């Protein structure tokens, strides 16, 4: 009895823990993609569990299940068959398998239009995470018809390239670049292509004064010529001064070369005492642009 009283507290705690686990197992379960679609009082949501179709197969009503694949880079599954705001409940990647209930063209059964309306409405189609067997099987949501195709057609599709967003340049740098448009009137502009635009500006201390400078590649609309512009920051006037503008044929790529980085110039390994700029031209080769403080000009060296 003394032993029981001694451990009474621990026994009560253990019993409570076991009860808690039982309740959790009984009433709590992991949410699945099928369970995230919830029926609500809405004119666009159909009751799939009511009526005599609850245990009836699709074939009995002239339907069958069709395997499909998402062909959009991001396919949106909506709670109701419309483009309502905040209606997306799932986002599916290219190649995700979904099923639909469709009329079986080989069936001789008279099709009930009401059943067809349940599966397709407003150019949206009910989609299923697993192959539906009966009409009581509920969809996970609705997808636009142009976001998926039948399995047999999927081989003709490729993922859509993700369009990158334009980065935001520092306001002072962007204003300096745009000012060059007005001053020169030579047709050189920042690239329209998003990828080249996002990689058109590099930063470094190109005159070794411990201030951040920048270099930019501009190009003409037809891509026939590009221009390299290098600016030094003028701390007294709080502006950028243009120190070099050089035109090259074709399109260029640009990168910053940090000081003391081993580089190859004229087939020999060397390093620069300050940051430099490297540009590459597909037809003309690659060049370093390194500032020479003695004569206040840039050395242009082939890589």
N, C-alpha and C positions, 0 to 999 in steps of 0.2 A: 504493500500500500504506500509505504514511504517512497519507494521507487517511482510509483505511478504519479504521486503528487509532485515529485522532483521534476519529472519530465512532462507534466500536464500542459504547461505553456507551449512546448515544442510540438506536442501531439495535436493540440488545437490548431496551431499554425499550419501543420502538415495537412490536416483535414481540409482547412479552408483553401489551401493551394490546390488540392485535388478537385475540390468543387469548382473552383475558378476555371481549371483546365477543362473540366467536363462541360461547363457552360460555353466556353470558347469553342470547343470542338462541335458542340451541338448547334450553335446559333451563328457562328462567324465562319466565313469561308472566303477564299481568295476570289477577287473579282476577275472575271475573264472578259475577253472581248465580246462574247455573246451576252454577258450580263450587264455590260455598260449601257446597252440600249434599253431604256426604260419606257414603258407605255405611259403616256400622260393624256389628259383630256385635251385633245387637239383634233381639229377637223381633218388634218392631213395624216393622222395616224390611224391605222386599221387594226382591229382586234383579230389577231391570228389564231387565238385559242378558242374562240366561241363558235358554236354551230356544229353541224354534223361533220365538218371536214377535219376535226381534231385528230382522228386516227386514220384518215383516208390518205392513200398514196397519191402522188402527183399524177401517175399514169391513169388513175381512175377518172381524172378530170381533163385528160388530154394534154398534160404538161410533162415536162421532164427537167432535170437539173442540168445546167450548162456550166462548164469550167471556163473561167475567164482570167485575164491578167491585166493589171494596171499598166497603162502605157504613158502616163504622165510622170514627170519627175516627182511630183507630189500629188497624189490623188486624194481628194477630200470626201470622206464619208459623212453625210449629213443626217441629223436626227429625223428630219421630215423632208419630203420630196420638193424642196424649193431652195432658192438662194437667199434665205433669210439671214440677217446678221446674227452672229454668234451661234450659228446652227451646226458648225462642224464639230463632230465628236471623235473622229479618227483621221489621221493623215497617213496614207499608205505610200510606200516607195514604189518606184518603177519595178515591175515584175512580181508584185504581190498577187497571190492567187485569191480570187473571190468567185463565188458561185451565184448564179441567178436561176429563177424559175421562169421557164419560157414555154410557149405553146409548142407542142410536138407536131411538126408538119406531117408526120407519117401516121398520126393518130386519126381514127375515124369518129372519135367522140365529139359531140357538139360542145363547143367551148362556151363557157359562161362569161360574158363580157365583164361582169362584176369582179371575177377572179383576175382577169387580165388587168383591170384598173388597179387592183391592189398591188400589182408587181411593177407597173410602169405608169408614171404620171408626171406631167410638166417636164418631160424630157429627162426625168430621173428614174432610176431603176433600183428596186430593192436588191441588196446584195447580202450574201451569207458567208460567214467565215468557214463553215464546213458544208459538205454536200447536203442539201435539204432532201428529205424523204417524203414528208407529208406537208399539207398546207398549214398545219398548226406550227411548223417550224418557223420561228421568227427571224427576220433579217436583223443584221447588226446596224443597218441604216440604209441610206440611199445615196447613189452616186450618179453623176451626170453621164449620159450615154457615151460622150466622147472621151471619157477618161479610162475606159477599159475595152478590150476586144476579146473575141473568142480565142481559145487556145490555138486553134489552127492558123489564126492570123498573127499571133504574137511574134512569130519569127521575122516578120517584115518590119518590126519596130526596133528602134534603138533609143537609149535614154536621151532625153533632151539635155543639152548642156546647160548647166546652171549659170545664169547670167550674173556676173559679179556686180556688186554695187560700187558706184564711184566713191572713192575715199575723199575725205574733206581735207584739203591742204590748209595750212596755216593762212589766216586771212591776209597777213602782210605779204606772204609769198605769192598767193594767188593774185593779189592786186598788182604786184610787181610784174608777174608774167603777163597779165592782161594789159598792162601799160605798154609792154613791148609790142602788142598787136597794133596799138594806136600810133606809136612812134615810127615803126618800120613800114607798115602797110605792105609787107612783102608776102602775105598769104600764109605765114607760118602760125600754126595754132597748136594747142594741146590736142592730142589724138582723140578722135571720136570713139575708137575702139576701147572698150572698158579696160581690157587687160593692159594695153599699152599706156592708156591714161594713168592707171594706178601705179605703173612702174616708170613713169616719165620723170620723176623728181628724185634726186639723191642728196644726201646731206653729208657735211664734213667740214673740217677746219682747213680750208684749202690754202690759206696764207699764213698759217701757224701763229695766229694772234689770240688763240683761245676763245674765239667767237664762232658761232655756228653759221656756216655759209651753205649755199645750195647750188646745184646744177640741174638744168632741165633740158629735155629733148622736146623740140617742137617739130611739127611736120606740115607739109602742104597737103591739102585735101586729096589730091590724086596719088599721094605717096611717092612722088618722084624725087623729092628732096627733103632732107631733115636739117635742123639747125641745133647745134649745141650751144647753150648759153650758160655761163658760169658767173654767179653773183657773190660778192663779198659783203658781209654785213658792216655797215657804217654805224658804229655805236653812237657817235656824236650827233648824227642827224636822224638816227633810228630808221634808216632806210637801207635798201640793198643797192649796191652799185654794180652795174654790169661791167665785168672785167674781160670777158671773152665771148665772142659770137663767131662760130665757124660753121659753114654749110657743108654738108656731105650729100652724096647721091644716095637715093633709096631710103629705107627705114633703118633706124638705129635702135640698139638696146644700150642701156647705160647702167653703170654701177659705181659705187664709191670704193676706192682702194685706201685702206687705213695705213698710216705711216708705219714704217718698219716691217711691212708685210713683204715677204719674199715674192718677187715677180720676175718674169722672164722678159728681157728687153734685148732685141737683136741676138737671140739665142743664148744670152748670158743671164744668170740669176743675179738679181740686184734687189735693193729695197730703197724706198724714197723716205727722206727725213720728214716729210709732211704728207698729209692726206692728198690723194690725187683722184682723178676721174678717169674711168675707162669706158670707151664706147666701142661697139662692135657693129660693123657694116657687113652685110652678107656678101657683098661683091668686092669690097675694098679691104677687108680685114679689120683688125682691132688696133686701137691706139690709146696710149696713156696721155693725159693732159695734166702736167705738173707745173705748179707755179714756181718761177725763179725770182726770188726776192731781190737779187742783185740788179737785174735789168728790168724788173717790174713787168715781166711777160711770162707767157706759158710755153713750156717745152712740150712739143708733140712728138711722142716716141712710139714707133711701131712695136707691137707685142710679138 
